[in-house]
Amino acid sequence: MSETSVLDNLQIFQGYLSQPRTLVVAVSGGVDSTSLVFLLQRLSIDKDKLVWVHAKTPAVPTKHTLQLQAIADDAGASLKIITPSEFQDERYLENTIDRCYYCKFNLFEEISRNFPGTVILTGANRDDLDDFRPGLKAANDFNVRHPFIEACYGKNEVRMLARILGLSELASAPSSPCLSSRIFTGTRINSTVLYKIEEVEDMLATAIGKGNHRCRYGKDRVVLEVDPVKRNLINEEFMAELQNTVGELFGLSVSAISLSTYQRGNGYI
């Protein structure tokens, strides 16, 4: 699909805006949900019918919240910050393979409580249907809608749309799911650990440049995954420095800190 044809399905988004109920978009700060709400903001005549809602918890990188707030301000939108209850939900904290279901369940429950009678939308795209996404089941439980899926937009189309909308920095940004995805399945979710993970990933981005970098944490080890195109920037001296810094931060020995290249979905091993 070309950038021109990306706009061929605008009637789907306009159709949502023409119905009588208020639209609430769950905006994580990533390219998908941000592009969706930004597009709807551009198309909307009655801005009061569109609500930007962002969930801020220890699993959400601070930079995502700050960037999203800046985008909302530039768009003249009021960003509503909510705090779902997943960090009080043992089912989420246990970090089973269905963790994302309980995360999204708490999110949509909180949105429904704060904005009753509205239509909840997400930025889920067609490519998500080919992935293991327990969160989509939670969305179905709350009758959440996914306009990009209805418009047959995959990740490439969403990134094209972001460029058209002027969100060029987001369009080219590497994927960055919630910080809890860095904790190995079966290792309990801990907010203190999440803050440390964010600190390490910010450190890597500062040292070698932005990319698909992950700090993956298990009960007795940390795996630093670096974007393949940046891997050659980490020499033995830098790796030794990383092992000392990260080991001290997590209270682990240097031998428990290893280096690998980024692999999507490694949080499930």
Wavefront OBJ file of the C-alpha trace (Angstrom):
o trace
v 0.000 0.000 0.000
v 1.382 3.420 -0.966
v 1.214 6.562 1.189
v -1.511 7.861 -1.120
v -3.672 4.751 -0.812
v -3.277 4.759 2.988
v -5.863 7.535 2.998
v -8.365 5.587 0.867
v -10.150 4.166 3.912
v -10.793 7.429 5.742
v -14.533 6.753 5.655
v -14.028 4.102 8.349
v -12.579 6.685 10.737
v -15.106 9.326 9.717
v -17.850 6.802 10.396
v -16.771 6.541 14.017
v -16.827 10.328 14.355
v -20.292 10.614 12.833
v -21.973 8.301 15.357
v -23.534 9.920 18.458
v -21.404 8.419 21.247
v -18.154 9.877 22.573
v -14.973 8.127 21.425
v -12.275 7.278 23.953
v -8.931 6.252 22.496
v -6.585 4.289 24.756
v -3.256 5.893 23.837
v -0.090 4.160 25.005
v 2.238 6.664 23.373
v 3.395 4.256 20.656
v 3.014 4.883 16.946
v -0.222 2.872 16.540
v -2.517 4.431 19.128
v -0.987 7.895 18.779
v -1.480 7.894 14.999
v -5.087 6.781 15.452
v -6.040 9.464 17.954
v -4.107 12.139 16.018
v -5.954 11.216 12.811
v -9.325 11.323 14.577
v -8.397 14.684 16.105
v -7.657 16.037 12.608
v -10.905 14.681 11.159
v -13.121 15.613 14.096
v -15.404 18.651 13.914
v -16.688 18.309 17.474
v -13.493 17.907 19.533
v -15.527 17.218 22.694
v -16.556 13.855 21.208
v -12.967 12.605 21.256
v -11.060 11.783 24.454
v -7.352 10.945 24.655
v -6.751 8.565 27.593
v -3.308 7.452 28.716
v -2.641 4.858 31.416
v 0.389 5.732 33.534
v 1.806 2.866 35.585
v 5.358 1.638 36.400
v 5.190 -0.477 33.224
v 4.904 2.602 30.976
v 8.219 4.285 30.078
v 8.303 7.873 31.294
v 9.517 9.089 27.910
v 6.343 7.730 26.292
v 4.158 9.770 28.606
v 6.194 12.950 28.114
v 6.258 12.598 24.333
v 2.534 11.892 24.186
v 1.762 14.908 26.388
v 3.742 17.112 24.000
v 1.868 15.714 20.979
v -1.501 16.243 22.683
v -0.550 19.822 23.577
v 0.476 20.544 19.987
v -2.828 19.071 18.760
v -4.830 21.193 21.200
v -6.133 18.073 22.956
v -6.564 17.403 26.660
v -4.755 14.221 27.667
v -6.547 12.340 30.430
v -4.204 10.335 32.665
v -5.623 7.294 34.445
v -4.079 4.693 36.739
v -5.501 1.206 36.192
v -5.269 -1.373 38.972
v -3.063 -4.076 37.460
v -0.377 -3.509 40.085
v -2.950 -4.546 42.686
v -4.007 -7.562 40.610
v -2.170 -10.749 41.613
v -3.094 -12.360 38.302
v -1.037 -9.689 36.529
v 1.810 -9.608 39.036
v 2.291 -13.386 38.795
v 3.382 -12.789 35.182
v 1.950 -15.863 33.537
v 1.748 -16.120 29.766
v -1.669 -14.384 29.966
v -0.275 -11.307 31.742
v -1.347 -8.991 28.910
v -4.958 -10.082 29.314
v -5.058 -8.882 32.916
v -3.229 -5.673 32.017
v -5.757 -4.793 29.326
v -8.683 -6.010 31.418
v -7.737 -3.536 34.149
v -7.195 -0.806 31.549
v -10.573 -1.183 29.873
v -12.321 -1.611 33.207
v -10.842 1.694 34.396
v -11.768 3.476 31.166
v -15.323 2.112 31.336
v -15.636 3.303 34.919
v -14.325 6.793 34.168
v -16.038 7.242 30.798
v -19.312 5.284 30.875
v -21.394 4.972 27.737
v -18.497 5.709 25.390
v -16.950 3.756 22.517
v -13.432 2.606 23.427
v -10.893 2.414 20.591
v -7.352 1.063 20.385
v -4.562 1.310 17.832
v -4.344 -2.449 17.281
v -3.491 -3.181 13.666
v -3.904 -6.108 11.293
v -0.439 -7.527 12.040
v -1.435 -7.959 15.685
v -3.864 -10.669 14.611
v -0.899 -12.859 13.640
v 0.678 -12.496 17.081
v -0.080 -13.906 20.513
v -2.170 -11.024 21.911
v -4.182 -11.922 25.038
v -5.013 -8.219 25.296
v -7.278 -8.508 22.261
v -9.402 -11.002 24.193
v -9.771 -8.499 27.027
v -10.738 -5.862 24.466
v -13.429 -8.157 23.139
v -14.794 -8.580 26.683
v -15.406 -4.812 26.813
v -16.617 -4.419 23.202
v -13.542 -2.369 22.330
v -13.153 -1.463 18.650
v -10.013 -1.427 16.491
v -10.361 0.960 13.508
v -6.971 0.086 11.990
v -7.930 -3.595 11.813
v -11.236 -2.654 10.177
v -9.317 -0.510 7.667
v -6.852 -3.384 6.997
v -3.871 -1.325 8.184
v -0.792 -3.260 9.193
v 2.280 -1.807 10.892
v 3.711 -0.492 7.631
v 0.503 1.357 6.805
v 0.342 2.847 10.314
v 3.913 4.117 9.992
v 3.051 5.630 6.588
v 0.050 7.337 8.156
v 2.224 8.693 10.967
v 4.559 10.284 8.418
v 1.608 11.832 6.563
v 0.320 13.267 9.854
v 3.688 14.804 10.634
v 4.569 12.308 13.372
v 7.860 11.504 11.692
v 9.778 10.776 14.913
v 7.182 8.203 15.976
v 6.978 6.759 12.458
v 10.648 5.798 12.530
v 10.887 4.902 16.221
v 11.619 1.275 17.118
v 8.814 -0.709 18.704
v 8.659 -0.345 22.469
v 6.062 -2.466 24.286
v 5.438 -2.079 28.013
v 8.337 -2.604 30.393
v 6.703 -5.679 31.940
v 7.348 -7.503 28.657
v 11.049 -7.454 29.592
v 10.509 -9.677 32.620
v 10.723 -13.369 31.839
v 7.429 -15.206 32.069
v 7.026 -16.663 35.550
v 9.204 -14.027 37.226
v 7.013 -11.796 39.376
v 6.358 -8.252 38.170
v 7.963 -5.691 40.462
v 7.722 -1.930 40.005
v 11.246 -1.333 41.352
v 12.658 -3.755 38.794
v 10.724 -2.001 36.024
v 12.285 1.352 36.913
v 15.728 -0.278 36.766
v 14.953 -1.827 33.381
v 13.948 1.573 32.038
v 17.151 3.098 33.420
v 19.326 0.490 31.697
v 17.533 0.824 28.352
v 17.879 4.616 28.493
v 21.567 4.151 29.242
v 22.004 1.893 26.203
v 20.174 4.346 23.932
v 22.365 7.202 25.165
v 25.574 5.221 24.721
v 25.025 3.593 21.313
v 21.971 5.353 19.866
v 18.279 4.523 19.733
v 17.247 1.090 18.510
v 15.555 -2.123 19.539
v 17.353 -2.486 22.861
v 15.955 -4.581 25.697
v 16.986 -5.207 29.268
v 15.421 -8.577 30.015
v 15.235 -9.650 33.636
v 14.906 -13.079 35.219
v 15.152 -14.149 38.851
v 18.922 -14.487 38.777
v 20.071 -12.957 35.493
v 19.826 -10.028 33.124
v 20.120 -10.331 29.355
v 20.995 -7.141 27.507
v 19.625 -7.397 23.995
v 21.001 -4.861 21.552
v 19.677 -3.920 18.140
v 21.600 -6.008 15.550
v 22.775 -2.890 13.699
v 24.301 -1.519 16.932
v 25.867 -4.753 18.188
v 29.339 -3.917 16.884
v 29.417 -0.760 19.048
v 29.736 -2.846 22.208
v 33.352 -3.936 22.593
v 34.851 -5.923 25.454
v 35.712 -2.834 27.485
v 32.201 -1.397 27.180
v 30.638 -4.782 27.972
v 32.696 -5.044 31.154
v 31.491 -1.573 32.142
v 27.897 -2.601 31.439
v 28.222 -5.758 33.505
v 29.531 -3.810 36.475
v 26.893 -1.078 36.254
v 23.922 -3.361 35.599
v 25.093 -5.969 38.105
v 25.350 -3.337 40.833
v 21.924 -1.917 39.912
v 20.177 -5.305 40.134
v 22.299 -6.770 42.923
v 23.718 -9.503 40.671
v 27.233 -10.710 39.907
v 28.832 -9.650 36.634
v 28.610 -13.252 35.424
v 24.802 -12.996 35.587
v 24.795 -10.147 33.035
v 24.969 -11.379 29.438
v 24.784 -9.762 26.002
v 22.712 -10.849 23.025
v 21.118 -9.378 19.928
v 17.500 -8.260 20.045
v 14.931 -10.969 19.399
v 11.263 -10.173 19.334
v 9.212 -12.019 21.945
v 12.121 -13.164 24.094
v 10.216 -12.147 27.206
v 8.344 -15.433 26.904
v 11.316 -17.747 27.439
l 1 2 3 4 5 6 7 8 9 10 11 12 13 14 15 16 17 18 19 20 21 22 23 24 25 26 27 28 29 30 31 32 33 34 35 36 37 38 39 40 41 42 43 44 45 46 47 48 49 50 51 52 53 54 55 56 57 58 59 60 61 62 63 64 65 66 67 68 69 70 71 72 73 74 75 76 77 78 79 80 81 82 83 84 85 86 87 88 89 90 91 92 93 94 95 96 97 98 99 100 101 102 103 104 105 106 107 108 109 110 111 112 113 114 115 116 117 118 119 120 121 122 123 124 125 126 127 128 129 130 131 132 133 134 135 136 137 138 139 140 141 142 143 144 145 146 147 148 149 150 151 152 153 154 155 156 157 158 159 160 161 162 163 164 165 166 167 168 169 170 171 172 173 174 175 176 177 178 179 180 181 182 183 184 185 186 187 188 189 190 191 192 193 194 195 196 197 198 199 200 201 202 203 204 205 206 207 208 209 210 211 212 213 214 215 216 217 218 219 220 221 222 223 224 225 226 227 228 229 230 231 232 233 234 235 236 237 238 239 240 241 242 243 244 245 246 247 248 249 250 251 252 253 254 255 256 257 258 259 260 261 262 263 264 265 266 267 268 269
